[in-house]
Amino acid sequence: MKPRIALIAHDKKKDDMITLAAEYMDFLRGCHLTATGTTGGRLSNELGLTIERKHSGPFGGDLQIGAMLVEGQIDAVIFLRDPMTPQPHEPDINALVRACDVHNVACATNVSTAHLVLCQLKLAARKDK
């Protein structure tokens, strides 16, 4: 089964997400990708990735991804957060991260942990072939 990965990035982290996704492009092309609105748009437009786009985070996108996660439709979350900028939808962000904890879904919140999660998923996908 294709890994199902959610990709989310705050505004100041979107460039980091593009760089990260470009580095794992070959692997990500074989995954089912879901992203919040603007992040998904950039990943699709700039890298040509096929993305299931949800609403932007402040308009409920984080909650939509959280609902998918609870239903078992997400295997990992890459959420590049900006810890220095207050977010108007902070409760939604906290709910998503909490859902990852409750349902034991890997959640990378910075580039270093994103590399770890993506490397592990890539390794697991190779073993499944």
Backbone as XML, in Angstrom:
<?xml version="1.0"?>
<chain id="A" units="angstrom">
  <residue number="1" name="MET">
    <atom name="N" x="0.840" y="-1.180" z="0.000"/>
    <atom name="CA" x="0.000" y="0.000" z="0.000"/>
    <atom name="C" x="0.888" y="1.248" z="0.000"/>
  </residue>
  <residue number="2" name="LYS">
    <atom name="N" x="0.463" y="2.250" z="-0.743"/>
    <atom name="CA" x="1.197" y="3.514" z="-0.791"/>
    <atom name="C" x="1.158" y="4.189" z="0.576"/>
  </residue>
  <residue number="3" name="PRO">
    <atom name="N" x="2.293" y="4.736" z="1.025"/>
    <atom name="CA" x="2.248" y="5.539" z="2.258"/>
    <atom name="C" x="1.340" y="6.752" z="2.043"/>
  </residue>
  <residue number="4" name="ARG">
    <atom name="N" x="0.566" y="7.075" z="3.074"/>
    <atom name="CA" x="-0.361" y="8.211" z="3.025"/>
    <atom name="C" x="0.190" y="9.291" z="3.945"/>
  </residue>
  <residue number="5" name="ILE">
    <atom name="N" x="0.654" y="10.379" z="3.342"/>
    <atom name="CA" x="1.376" y="11.410" z="4.083"/>
    <atom name="C" x="0.647" y="12.741" z="3.967"/>
  </residue>
  <residue number="6" name="ALA">
    <atom name="N" x="0.480" y="13.415" z="5.112"/>
    <atom name="CA" x="-0.069" y="14.771" z="5.130"/>
    <atom name="C" x="1.092" y="15.757" z="5.195"/>
  </residue>
  <residue number="7" name="LEU">
    <atom name="N" x="1.028" y="16.789" z="4.379"/>
    <atom name="CA" x="2.064" y="17.819" z="4.315"/>
    <atom name="C" x="1.438" y="19.172" z="4.630"/>
  </residue>
  <residue number="8" name="ILE">
    <atom name="N" x="1.957" y="19.809" z="5.671"/>
    <atom name="CA" x="1.430" y="21.093" z="6.135"/>
    <atom name="C" x="2.623" y="21.979" z="6.471"/>
  </residue>
  <residue number="9" name="ALA">
    <atom name="N" x="2.544" y="23.257" z="6.139"/>
    <atom name="CA" x="3.622" y="24.181" z="6.498"/>
    <atom name="C" x="3.048" y="25.569" z="6.751"/>
  </residue>
  <residue number="10" name="HIS">
    <atom name="N" x="3.465" y="26.157" z="7.850"/>
    <atom name="CA" x="3.109" y="27.548" z="8.103"/>
    <atom name="C" x="3.787" y="28.432" z="7.061"/>
  </residue>
  <residue number="11" name="ASP">
    <atom name="N" x="3.292" y="29.652" z="6.909"/>
    <atom name="CA" x="3.764" y="30.539" z="5.845"/>
    <atom name="C" x="5.284" y="30.676" z="5.803"/>
  </residue>
  <residue number="12" name="LYS">
    <atom name="N" x="5.904" y="30.895" z="6.936"/>
    <atom name="CA" x="7.355" y="31.100" z="6.961"/>
    <atom name="C" x="8.137" y="29.805" z="6.771"/>
  </residue>
  <residue number="13" name="LYS">
    <atom name="N" x="7.444" y="28.678" z="6.681"/>
    <atom name="CA" x="8.096" y="27.375" z="6.509"/>
    <atom name="C" x="7.774" y="26.726" z="5.159"/>
  </residue>
  <residue number="14" name="LYS">
    <atom name="N" x="7.006" y="27.421" z="4.328"/>
    <atom name="CA" x="6.614" y="26.826" z="3.048"/>
    <atom name="C" x="7.817" y="26.596" z="2.132"/>
  </residue>
  <residue number="15" name="ASP">
    <atom name="N" x="8.773" y="27.512" z="2.116"/>
    <atom name="CA" x="9.974" y="27.294" z="1.304"/>
    <atom name="C" x="10.734" y="26.064" z="1.784"/>
  </residue>
  <residue number="16" name="ASP">
    <atom name="N" x="10.797" y="25.867" z="3.102"/>
    <atom name="CA" x="11.444" y="24.667" z="3.646"/>
    <atom name="C" x="10.716" y="23.408" z="3.188"/>
  </residue>
  <residue number="17" name="MET">
    <atom name="N" x="9.394" y="23.458" z="3.126"/>
    <atom name="CA" x="8.618" y="22.298" z="2.677"/>
    <atom name="C" x="8.923" y="21.979" z="1.218"/>
  </residue>
  <residue number="18" name="ILE">
    <atom name="N" x="9.017" y="23.016" z="0.391"/>
    <atom name="CA" x="9.323" y="22.799" z="-1.027"/>
    <atom name="C" x="10.700" y="22.161" z="-1.166"/>
  </residue>
  <residue number="19" name="THR">
    <atom name="N" x="11.672" y="22.664" z="-0.430"/>
    <atom name="CA" x="13.027" y="22.105" z="-0.475"/>
    <atom name="C" x="13.027" y="20.651" z="-0.015"/>
  </residue>
  <residue number="20" name="LEU">
    <atom name="N" x="12.341" y="20.375" z="1.080"/>
    <atom name="CA" x="12.257" y="19.016" z="1.615"/>
    <atom name="C" x="11.593" y="18.080" z="0.601"/>
  </residue>
  <residue number="21" name="ALA">
    <atom name="N" x="10.469" y="18.495" z="0.060"/>
    <atom name="CA" x="9.748" y="17.655" z="-0.901"/>
    <atom name="C" x="10.578" y="17.419" z="-2.158"/>
  </residue>
  <residue number="22" name="ALA">
    <atom name="N" x="11.309" y="18.424" z="-2.599"/>
    <atom name="CA" x="12.168" y="18.257" z="-3.776"/>
    <atom name="C" x="13.232" y="17.195" z="-3.512"/>
  </residue>
  <residue number="23" name="GLU">
    <atom name="N" x="13.747" y="17.162" z="-2.304"/>
    <atom name="CA" x="14.775" y="16.188" z="-1.939"/>
    <atom name="C" x="14.231" y="14.756" z="-1.952"/>
  </residue>
  <residue number="24" name="TYR">
    <atom name="N" x="12.959" y="14.587" z="-1.619"/>
    <atom name="CA" x="12.329" y="13.261" z="-1.551"/>
    <atom name="C" x="11.349" y="13.031" z="-2.704"/>
  </residue>
  <residue number="25" name="MET">
    <atom name="N" x="11.518" y="13.780" z="-3.778"/>
    <atom name="CA" x="10.570" y="13.779" z="-4.891"/>
    <atom name="C" x="10.272" y="12.379" z="-5.425"/>
  </residue>
  <residue number="26" name="ASP">
    <atom name="N" x="11.282" y="11.587" z="-5.692"/>
    <atom name="CA" x="11.046" y="10.254" z="-6.257"/>
    <atom name="C" x="10.186" y="9.409" z="-5.324"/>
  </residue>
  <residue number="27" name="PHE">
    <atom name="N" x="10.467" y="9.465" z="-4.034"/>
    <atom name="CA" x="9.677" y="8.714" z="-3.061"/>
    <atom name="C" x="8.253" y="9.266" z="-2.969"/>
  </residue>
  <residue number="28" name="LEU">
    <atom name="N" x="8.127" y="10.590" z="-2.867"/>
    <atom name="CA" x="6.808" y="11.203" z="-2.686"/>
    <atom name="C" x="5.881" y="10.964" z="-3.875"/>
  </residue>
  <residue number="29" name="ARG">
    <atom name="N" x="6.435" y="10.820" z="-5.066"/>
    <atom name="CA" x="5.600" y="10.539" z="-6.248"/>
    <atom name="C" x="4.854" y="9.212" z="-6.098"/>
  </residue>
  <residue number="30" name="GLY">
    <atom name="N" x="5.389" y="8.306" z="-5.302"/>
    <atom name="CA" x="4.748" y="7.014" z="-5.083"/>
    <atom name="C" x="3.850" y="6.969" z="-3.863"/>
  </residue>
  <residue number="31" name="CYS">
    <atom name="N" x="3.620" y="8.115" z="-3.245"/>
    <atom name="CA" x="2.798" y="8.197" z="-2.029"/>
    <atom name="C" x="1.459" y="8.852" z="-2.339"/>
  </residue>
  <residue number="32" name="HIS">
    <atom name="N" x="0.494" y="8.627" z="-1.461"/>
    <atom name="CA" x="-0.758" y="9.391" z="-1.521"/>
    <atom name="C" x="-0.539" y="10.610" z="-0.628"/>
  </residue>
  <residue number="33" name="LEU">
    <atom name="N" x="-0.523" y="11.790" z="-1.229"/>
    <atom name="CA" x="-0.218" y="13.022" z="-0.502"/>
    <atom name="C" x="-1.474" y="13.860" z="-0.297"/>
  </residue>
  <residue number="34" name="THR">
    <atom name="N" x="-1.618" y="14.346" z="0.920"/>
    <atom name="CA" x="-2.690" y="15.269" z="1.278"/>
    <atom name="C" x="-2.022" y="16.495" z="1.874"/>
  </residue>
  <residue number="35" name="ALA">
    <atom name="N" x="-2.531" y="17.670" z="1.565"/>
    <atom name="CA" x="-1.931" y="18.893" z="2.101"/>
    <atom name="C" x="-3.005" y="19.950" z="2.315"/>
  </residue>
  <residue number="36" name="THR">
    <atom name="N" x="-2.670" y="20.903" z="3.165"/>
    <atom name="CA" x="-3.535" y="22.063" z="3.319"/>
    <atom name="C" x="-3.417" y="22.913" z="2.048"/>
  </residue>
  <residue number="37" name="GLY">
    <atom name="N" x="-4.357" y="23.818" z="1.869"/>
    <atom name="CA" x="-4.535" y="24.545" z="0.623"/>
    <atom name="C" x="-3.329" y="25.164" z="-0.038"/>
  </residue>
  <residue number="38" name="THR">
    <atom name="N" x="-2.733" y="26.158" z="0.588"/>
    <atom name="CA" x="-1.627" y="26.877" z="-0.031"/>
    <atom name="C" x="-0.401" y="25.991" z="-0.160"/>
  </residue>
  <residue number="39" name="THR">
    <atom name="N" x="-0.110" y="25.214" z="0.865"/>
    <atom name="CA" x="1.036" y="24.304" z="0.811"/>
    <atom name="C" x="0.850" y="23.318" z="-0.337"/>
  </residue>
  <residue number="40" name="GLY">
    <atom name="N" x="-0.330" y="22.739" z="-0.443"/>
    <atom name="CA" x="-0.610" y="21.798" z="-1.523"/>
    <atom name="C" x="-0.505" y="22.437" z="-2.896"/>
  </residue>
  <residue number="41" name="GLY">
    <atom name="N" x="-0.978" y="23.664" z="-3.006"/>
    <atom name="CA" x="-0.884" y="24.378" z="-4.273"/>
    <atom name="C" x="0.552" y="24.592" z="-4.702"/>
  </residue>
  <residue number="42" name="ARG">
    <atom name="N" x="1.381" y="24.997" z="-3.759"/>
    <atom name="CA" x="2.794" y="25.213" z="-4.090"/>
    <atom name="C" x="3.487" y="23.907" z="-4.455"/>
  </residue>
  <residue number="43" name="LEU">
    <atom name="N" x="3.221" y="22.841" z="-3.697"/>
    <atom name="CA" x="3.848" y="21.549" z="-3.998"/>
    <atom name="C" x="3.434" y="21.060" z="-5.383"/>
  </residue>
  <residue number="44" name="SER">
    <atom name="N" x="2.188" y="21.253" z="-5.721"/>
    <atom name="CA" x="1.688" y="20.840" z="-7.029"/>
    <atom name="C" x="2.269" y="21.704" z="-8.146"/>
  </residue>
  <residue number="45" name="ASN">
    <atom name="N" x="2.195" y="23.017" z="-7.985"/>
    <atom name="CA" x="2.648" y="23.939" z="-9.029"/>
    <atom name="C" x="4.155" y="23.943" z="-9.218"/>
  </residue>
  <residue number="46" name="GLU">
    <atom name="N" x="4.904" y="23.911" z="-8.118"/>
    <atom name="CA" x="6.359" y="24.040" z="-8.210"/>
    <atom name="C" x="7.073" y="22.718" z="-8.447"/>
  </residue>
  <residue number="47" name="LEU">
    <atom name="N" x="6.494" y="21.612" z="-7.965"/>
    <atom name="CA" x="7.176" y="20.324" z="-8.082"/>
    <atom name="C" x="6.413" y="19.312" z="-8.932"/>
  </residue>
  <residue number="48" name="GLY">
    <atom name="N" x="5.188" y="19.628" z="-9.286"/>
    <atom name="CA" x="4.407" y="18.715" z="-10.105"/>
    <atom name="C" x="3.876" y="17.502" z="-9.359"/>
  </residue>
  <residue number="49" name="LEU">
    <atom name="N" x="3.838" y="17.573" z="-8.029"/>
    <atom name="CA" x="3.320" y="16.460" z="-7.236"/>
    <atom name="C" x="1.791" y="16.430" z="-7.286"/>
  </residue>
  <residue number="50" name="THR">
    <atom name="N" x="1.242" y="15.240" z="-7.256"/>
    <atom name="CA" x="-0.206" y="15.072" z="-7.189"/>
    <atom name="C" x="-0.610" y="15.146" z="-5.721"/>
  </residue>
  <residue number="51" name="ILE">
    <atom name="N" x="-1.462" y="16.108" z="-5.397"/>
    <atom name="CA" x="-1.818" y="16.400" z="-4.010"/>
    <atom name="C" x="-3.333" y="16.427" z="-3.856"/>
  </residue>
  <residue number="52" name="GLU">
    <atom name="N" x="-3.830" y="15.768" z="-2.828"/>
    <atom name="CA" x="-5.227" y="15.940" z="-2.425"/>
    <atom name="C" x="-5.246" y="17.170" z="-1.522"/>
  </residue>
  <residue number="53" name="ARG">
    <atom name="N" x="-5.821" y="18.253" z="-2.031"/>
    <atom name="CA" x="-5.784" y="19.513" z="-1.291"/>
    <atom name="C" x="-7.013" y="19.690" z="-0.418"/>
  </residue>
  <residue number="54" name="LYS">
    <atom name="N" x="-6.757" y="20.127" z="0.808"/>
    <atom name="CA" x="-7.808" y="20.488" z="1.752"/>
    <atom name="C" x="-7.830" y="22.012" z="1.860"/>
  </residue>
  <residue number="55" name="HIS">
    <atom name="N" x="-8.674" y="22.538" z="2.727"/>
    <atom name="CA" x="-8.703" y="23.983" z="2.951"/>
    <atom name="C" x="-7.381" y="24.437" z="3.560"/>
  </residue>
  <residue number="56" name="SER">
    <atom name="N" x="-7.104" y="25.721" z="3.472"/>
    <atom name="CA" x="-5.952" y="26.278" z="4.186"/>
    <atom name="C" x="-6.173" y="26.088" z="5.681"/>
  </residue>
  <residue number="57" name="GLY">
    <atom name="N" x="-5.073" y="26.009" z="6.422"/>
    <atom name="CA" x="-5.145" y="25.757" z="7.860"/>
    <atom name="C" x="-6.131" y="26.637" z="8.613"/>
  </residue>
  <residue number="58" name="PRO">
    <atom name="N" x="-6.049" y="27.966" z="8.460"/>
    <atom name="CA" x="-6.953" y="28.833" z="9.211"/>
    <atom name="C" x="-8.432" y="28.660" z="8.844"/>
  </residue>
  <residue number="59" name="PHE">
    <atom name="N" x="-8.694" y="28.008" z="7.712"/>
    <atom name="CA" x="-10.075" y="27.796" z="7.269"/>
    <atom name="C" x="-10.534" y="26.354" z="7.473"/>
  </residue>
  <residue number="60" name="GLY">
    <atom name="N" x="-9.808" y="25.612" z="8.329"/>
    <atom name="CA" x="-10.236" y="24.263" z="8.687"/>
    <atom name="C" x="-9.435" y="23.126" z="8.092"/>
  </residue>
  <residue number="61" name="GLY">
    <atom name="N" x="-8.410" y="23.434" z="7.321"/>
    <atom name="CA" x="-7.619" y="22.382" z="6.683"/>
    <atom name="C" x="-6.928" y="21.448" z="7.663"/>
  </residue>
  <residue number="62" name="ASP">
    <atom name="N" x="-6.407" y="22.010" z="8.755"/>
    <atom name="CA" x="-5.762" y="21.160" z="9.768"/>
    <atom name="C" x="-6.784" y="20.198" z="10.377"/>
  </residue>
  <residue number="63" name="LEU">
    <atom name="N" x="-7.998" y="20.686" z="10.597"/>
    <atom name="CA" x="-9.056" y="19.837" z="11.147"/>
    <atom name="C" x="-9.479" y="18.759" z="10.150"/>
  </residue>
  <residue number="64" name="GLN">
    <atom name="N" x="-9.522" y="19.107" z="8.864"/>
    <atom name="CA" x="-9.861" y="18.105" z="7.848"/>
    <atom name="C" x="-8.830" y="16.972" z="7.844"/>
  </residue>
  <residue number="65" name="ILE">
    <atom name="N" x="-7.564" y="17.344" z="7.923"/>
    <atom name="CA" x="-6.506" y="16.331" z="7.948"/>
    <atom name="C" x="-6.581" y="15.534" z="9.243"/>
  </residue>
  <residue number="66" name="GLY">
    <atom name="N" x="-6.885" y="16.205" z="10.345"/>
    <atom name="CA" x="-7.058" y="15.503" z="11.615"/>
    <atom name="C" x="-8.168" y="14.468" z="11.543"/>
  </residue>
  <residue number="67" name="ALA">
    <atom name="N" x="-9.264" y="14.802" z="10.877"/>
    <atom name="CA" x="-10.370" y="13.849" z="10.723"/>
    <atom name="C" x="-9.934" y="12.647" z="9.893"/>
  </residue>
  <residue number="68" name="MET">
    <atom name="N" x="-9.166" y="12.887" z="8.841"/>
    <atom name="CA" x="-8.652" y="11.776" z="8.033"/>
    <atom name="C" x="-7.758" y="10.873" z="8.874"/>
  </residue>
  <residue number="69" name="LEU">
    <atom name="N" x="-6.933" y="11.489" z="9.692"/>
    <atom name="CA" x="-6.009" y="10.758" z="10.554"/>
    <atom name="C" x="-6.784" y="9.853" z="11.512"/>
  </residue>
  <residue number="70" name="VAL">
    <atom name="N" x="-7.811" y="10.395" z="12.140"/>
    <atom name="CA" x="-8.628" y="9.632" z="13.090"/>
    <atom name="C" x="-9.306" y="8.452" z="12.386"/>
  </residue>
  <residue number="71" name="GLU">
    <atom name="N" x="-9.661" y="8.619" z="11.119"/>
    <atom name="CA" x="-10.306" y="7.554" z="10.345"/>
    <atom name="C" x="-9.301" y="6.545" z="9.786"/>
  </residue>
  <residue number="72" name="GLY">
    <atom name="N" x="-8.012" y="6.721" z="10.100"/>
    <atom name="CA" x="-6.994" y="5.776" z="9.640"/>
    <atom name="C" x="-6.535" y="6.002" z="8.213"/>
  </residue>
  <residue number="73" name="GLN">
    <atom name="N" x="-6.742" y="7.208" z="7.688"/>
    <atom name="CA" x="-6.403" y="7.506" z="6.297"/>
    <atom name="C" x="-5.072" y="8.229" z="6.133"/>
  </residue>
  <residue number="74" name="ILE">
    <atom name="N" x="-4.354" y="8.467" z="7.224"/>
    <atom name="CA" x="-3.056" y="9.148" z="7.190"/>
    <atom name="C" x="-2.060" y="8.306" z="7.980"/>
  </residue>
  <residue number="75" name="ASP">
    <atom name="N" x="-0.899" y="8.041" z="7.378"/>
    <atom name="CA" x="0.144" y="7.251" z="8.037"/>
    <atom name="C" x="1.193" y="8.112" z="8.736"/>
  </residue>
  <residue number="76" name="ALA">
    <atom name="N" x="1.384" y="9.336" z="8.257"/>
    <atom name="CA" x="2.381" y="10.231" z="8.848"/>
    <atom name="C" x="2.023" y="11.670" z="8.501"/>
  </residue>
  <residue number="77" name="VAL">
    <atom name="N" x="2.420" y="12.570" z="9.392"/>
    <atom name="CA" x="2.184" y="14.005" z="9.192"/>
    <atom name="C" x="3.527" y="14.715" z="9.214"/>
  </residue>
  <residue number="78" name="ILE">
    <atom name="N" x="3.774" y="15.501" z="8.178"/>
    <atom name="CA" x="4.922" y="16.409" z="8.152"/>
    <atom name="C" x="4.320" y="17.802" z="8.287"/>
  </residue>
  <residue number="79" name="PHE">
    <atom name="N" x="4.515" y="18.409" z="9.441"/>
    <atom name="CA" x="3.900" y="19.700" z="9.750"/>
    <atom name="C" x="5.010" y="20.664" z="10.157"/>
  </residue>
  <residue number="80" name="LEU">
    <atom name="N" x="5.520" y="21.410" z="9.180"/>
    <atom name="CA" x="6.591" y="22.357" z="9.464"/>
    <atom name="C" x="5.975" y="23.607" z="10.075"/>
  </residue>
  <residue number="81" name="ARG">
    <atom name="N" x="6.100" y="23.682" z="11.389"/>
    <atom name="CA" x="5.476" y="24.751" z="12.168"/>
    <atom name="C" x="6.436" y="25.918" z="12.357"/>
  </residue>
  <residue number="82" name="ASP">
    <atom name="N" x="5.866" y="27.095" z="12.467"/>
    <atom name="CA" x="6.628" y="28.301" z="12.799"/>
    <atom name="C" x="6.361" y="28.611" z="14.266"/>
  </residue>
  <residue number="83" name="PRO">
    <atom name="N" x="7.291" y="28.231" z="15.154"/>
    <atom name="CA" x="7.044" y="28.420" z="16.580"/>
    <atom name="C" x="7.168" y="29.874" z="17.043"/>
  </residue>
  <residue number="84" name="MET">
    <atom name="N" x="7.635" y="30.748" z="16.171"/>
    <atom name="CA" x="7.872" y="32.138" z="16.562"/>
    <atom name="C" x="6.730" y="33.081" z="16.184"/>
  </residue>
  <residue number="85" name="THR">
    <atom name="N" x="5.771" y="32.590" z="15.424"/>
    <atom name="CA" x="4.670" y="33.435" z="14.975"/>
    <atom name="C" x="3.348" y="32.885" z="15.504"/>
  </residue>
  <residue number="86" name="PRO">
    <atom name="N" x="2.580" y="33.710" z="16.238"/>
    <atom name="CA" x="1.272" y="33.242" z="16.719"/>
    <atom name="C" x="0.360" y="32.911" z="15.532"/>
  </residue>
  <residue number="87" name="GLN">
    <atom name="N" x="-0.408" y="31.850" z="15.668"/>
    <atom name="CA" x="-1.315" y="31.422" z="14.601"/>
    <atom name="C" x="-2.758" y="31.607" z="15.073"/>
  </residue>
  <residue number="88" name="PRO">
    <atom name="N" x="-3.621" y="32.170" z="14.230"/>
    <atom name="CA" x="-5.009" y="32.392" z="14.649"/>
    <atom name="C" x="-5.772" y="31.089" z="14.892"/>
  </residue>
  <residue number="89" name="HIS">
    <atom name="N" x="-5.290" y="30.003" z="14.321"/>
    <atom name="CA" x="-5.972" y="28.711" z="14.455"/>
    <atom name="C" x="-5.160" y="27.739" z="15.326"/>
  </residue>
  <residue number="90" name="GLU">
    <atom name="N" x="-4.483" y="28.286" z="16.320"/>
    <atom name="CA" x="-3.653" y="27.467" z="17.219"/>
    <atom name="C" x="-4.422" y="26.288" z="17.833"/>
  </residue>
  <residue number="91" name="PRO">
    <atom name="N" x="-5.683" y="26.466" z="18.234"/>
    <atom name="CA" x="-6.415" y="25.300" z="18.766"/>
    <atom name="C" x="-6.528" y="24.154" z="17.750"/>
  </residue>
  <residue number="92" name="ASP">
    <atom name="N" x="-6.688" y="24.490" z="16.471"/>
    <atom name="CA" x="-6.764" y="23.454" z="15.434"/>
    <atom name="C" x="-5.430" y="22.721" z="15.297"/>
  </residue>
  <residue number="93" name="ILE">
    <atom name="N" x="-4.347" y="23.480" z="15.363"/>
    <atom name="CA" x="-3.003" y="22.905" z="15.268"/>
    <atom name="C" x="-2.774" y="21.947" z="16.429"/>
  </residue>
  <residue number="94" name="ASN">
    <atom name="N" x="-3.113" y="22.405" z="17.619"/>
    <atom name="CA" x="-2.943" y="21.555" z="18.806"/>
    <atom name="C" x="-3.800" y="20.293" z="18.709"/>
  </residue>
  <residue number="95" name="ALA">
    <atom name="N" x="-5.007" y="20.422" z="18.164"/>
    <atom name="CA" x="-5.886" y="19.258" z="18.008"/>
    <atom name="C" x="-5.280" y="18.243" z="17.042"/>
  </residue>
  <residue number="96" name="LEU">
    <atom name="N" x="-4.672" y="18.719" z="15.968"/>
    <atom name="CA" x="-4.049" y="17.809" z="15.005"/>
    <atom name="C" x="-2.868" y="17.074" z="15.628"/>
  </residue>
  <residue number="97" name="VAL">
    <atom name="N" x="-2.011" y="17.812" z="16.314"/>
    <atom name="CA" x="-0.847" y="17.183" z="16.953"/>
    <atom name="C" x="-1.310" y="16.204" z="18.030"/>
  </residue>
  <residue number="98" name="ARG">
    <atom name="N" x="-2.340" y="16.563" z="18.767"/>
    <atom name="CA" x="-2.883" y="15.660" z="19.791"/>
    <atom name="C" x="-3.445" y="14.395" z="19.146"/>
  </residue>
  <residue number="99" name="ALA">
    <atom name="N" x="-4.141" y="14.545" z="18.025"/>
    <atom name="CA" x="-4.676" y="13.374" z="17.320"/>
    <atom name="C" x="-3.549" y="12.442" z="16.883"/>
  </residue>
  <residue number="100" name="CYS">
    <atom name="N" x="-2.430" y="13.012" z="16.460"/>
    <atom name="CA" x="-1.262" y="12.182" z="16.116"/>
    <atom name="C" x="-0.807" y="11.388" z="17.332"/>
  </residue>
  <residue number="101" name="ASP">
    <atom name="N" x="-0.746" y="12.043" z="18.477"/>
    <atom name="CA" x="-0.327" y="11.361" z="19.707"/>
    <atom name="C" x="-1.322" y="10.275" z="20.109"/>
  </residue>
  <residue number="102" name="VAL">
    <atom name="N" x="-2.604" y="10.599" z="20.088"/>
    <atom name="CA" x="-3.643" y="9.655" z="20.504"/>
    <atom name="C" x="-3.667" y="8.425" z="19.597"/>
  </residue>
  <residue number="103" name="HIS">
    <atom name="N" x="-3.481" y="8.628" z="18.294"/>
    <atom name="CA" x="-3.595" y="7.539" z="17.325"/>
    <atom name="C" x="-2.241" y="6.979" z="16.894"/>
  </residue>
  <residue number="104" name="ASN">
    <atom name="N" x="-1.183" y="7.399" z="17.587"/>
    <atom name="CA" x="0.162" y="6.866" z="17.356"/>
    <atom name="C" x="0.598" y="7.017" z="15.894"/>
  </residue>
  <residue number="105" name="VAL">
    <atom name="N" x="0.409" y="8.224" z="15.359"/>
    <atom name="CA" x="0.813" y="8.552" z="13.996"/>
    <atom name="C" x="2.027" y="9.468" z="14.079"/>
  </residue>
  <residue number="106" name="ALA">
    <atom name="N" x="3.069" y="9.130" z="13.331"/>
    <atom name="CA" x="4.285" y="9.944" z="13.328"/>
    <atom name="C" x="3.953" y="11.370" z="12.899"/>
  </residue>
  <residue number="107" name="CYS">
    <atom name="N" x="4.506" y="12.335" z="13.646"/>
    <atom name="CA" x="4.266" y="13.748" z="13.358"/>
    <atom name="C" x="5.586" y="14.497" z="13.464"/>
  </residue>
  <residue number="108" name="ALA">
    <atom name="N" x="6.117" y="14.908" z="12.324"/>
    <atom name="CA" x="7.360" y="15.671" z="12.289"/>
    <atom name="C" x="7.008" y="17.151" z="12.231"/>
  </residue>
  <residue number="109" name="THR">
    <atom name="N" x="7.555" y="17.934" z="13.154"/>
    <atom name="CA" x="7.201" y="19.356" z="13.205"/>
    <atom name="C" x="8.359" y="20.279" z="12.842"/>
  </residue>
  <residue number="110" name="ASN">
    <atom name="N" x="9.465" y="19.710" z="12.386"/>
    <atom name="CA" x="10.580" y="20.523" z="11.900"/>
    <atom name="C" x="11.317" y="19.721" z="10.835"/>
  </residue>
  <residue number="111" name="VAL">
    <atom name="N" x="12.240" y="20.361" z="10.146"/>
    <atom name="CA" x="12.918" y="19.716" z="9.019"/>
    <atom name="C" x="13.714" y="18.491" z="9.466"/>
  </residue>
  <residue number="112" name="SER">
    <atom name="N" x="14.380" y="18.566" z="10.603"/>
    <atom name="CA" x="15.178" y="17.421" z="11.069"/>
    <atom name="C" x="14.317" y="16.188" z="11.306"/>
  </residue>
  <residue number="113" name="THR">
    <atom name="N" x="13.203" y="16.361" z="12.006"/>
    <atom name="CA" x="12.345" y="15.196" z="12.255"/>
    <atom name="C" x="11.629" y="14.760" z="10.973"/>
  </residue>
  <residue number="114" name="ALA">
    <atom name="N" x="11.379" y="15.687" z="10.064"/>
    <atom name="CA" x="10.775" y="15.320" z="8.778"/>
    <atom name="C" x="11.702" y="14.383" z="8.005"/>
  </residue>
  <residue number="115" name="HIS">
    <atom name="N" x="12.994" y="14.674" z="8.019"/>
    <atom name="CA" x="13.961" y="13.780" z="7.360"/>
    <atom name="C" x="13.894" y="12.383" z="7.970"/>
  </residue>
  <residue number="116" name="LEU">
    <atom name="N" x="13.840" y="12.303" z="9.290"/>
    <atom name="CA" x="13.776" y="10.997" z="9.953"/>
    <atom name="C" x="12.528" y="10.219" z="9.541"/>
  </residue>
  <residue number="117" name="VAL">
    <atom name="N" x="11.384" y="10.885" z="9.565"/>
    <atom name="CA" x="10.124" y="10.216" z="9.220"/>
    <atom name="C" x="10.134" y="9.783" z="7.754"/>
  </residue>
  <residue number="118" name="LEU">
    <atom name="N" x="10.542" y="10.670" z="6.860"/>
    <atom name="CA" x="10.535" y="10.331" z="5.437"/>
    <atom name="C" x="11.537" y="9.227" z="5.113"/>
  </residue>
  <residue number="119" name="CYS">
    <atom name="N" x="12.698" y="9.258" z="5.742"/>
    <atom name="CA" x="13.686" y="8.185" z="5.531"/>
    <atom name="C" x="13.127" y="6.843" z="5.982"/>
  </residue>
  <residue number="120" name="GLN">
    <atom name="N" x="12.464" y="6.816" z="7.122"/>
    <atom name="CA" x="11.890" y="5.565" z="7.625"/>
    <atom name="C" x="10.763" y="5.063" z="6.724"/>
  </residue>
  <residue number="121" name="LEU">
    <atom name="N" x="9.899" y="5.965" z="6.278"/>
    <atom name="CA" x="8.822" y="5.566" z="5.372"/>
    <atom name="C" x="9.378" y="5.034" z="4.051"/>
  </residue>
  <residue number="122" name="LYS">
    <atom name="N" x="10.420" y="5.691" z="3.564"/>
    <atom name="CA" x="11.063" y="5.262" z="2.319"/>
    <atom name="C" x="11.659" y="3.866" z="2.484"/>
  </residue>
  <residue number="123" name="LEU">
    <atom name="N" x="12.318" y="3.633" z="3.589"/>
    <atom name="CA" x="12.907" y="2.323" z="3.879"/>
    <atom name="C" x="11.816" y="1.253" z="3.980"/>
  </residue>
  <residue number="124" name="ALA">
    <atom name="N" x="10.751" y="1.557" z="4.689"/>
    <atom name="CA" x="9.646" y="0.606" z="4.843"/>
    <atom name="C" x="8.991" y="0.302" z="3.495"/>
  </residue>
  <residue number="125" name="ALA">
    <atom name="N" x="8.869" y="1.313" z="2.638"/>
    <atom name="CA" x="8.262" y="1.111" z="1.318"/>
    <atom name="C" x="9.127" y="0.188" z="0.466"/>
  </residue>
  <residue number="126" name="ARG">
    <atom name="N" x="10.435" y="0.310" z="0.573"/>
    <atom name="CA" x="11.346" y="-0.577" z="-0.171"/>
    <atom name="C" x="11.185" y="-2.022" z="0.281"/>
  </residue>
  <residue number="127" name="LYS">
    <atom name="N" x="11.030" y="-2.225" z="1.583"/>
    <atom name="CA" x="10.883" y="-3.580" z="2.127"/>
    <atom name="C" x="9.579" y="-4.220" z="1.671"/>
  </residue>
  <residue number="128" name="ASP">
    <atom name="N" x="8.548" y="-3.397" z="1.461"/>
    <atom name="CA" x="7.241" y="-3.913" z="1.052"/>
    <atom name="C" x="7.208" y="-4.346" z="-0.411"/>
  </residue>
  <residue number="129" name="LYS">
    <atom name="N" x="8.176" y="-3.899" z="-1.193"/>
    <atom name="CA" x="8.175" y="-4.220" z="-2.638"/>
    <atom name="C" x="8.636" y="-5.627" z="-2.889"/>
  </residue>
</chain>
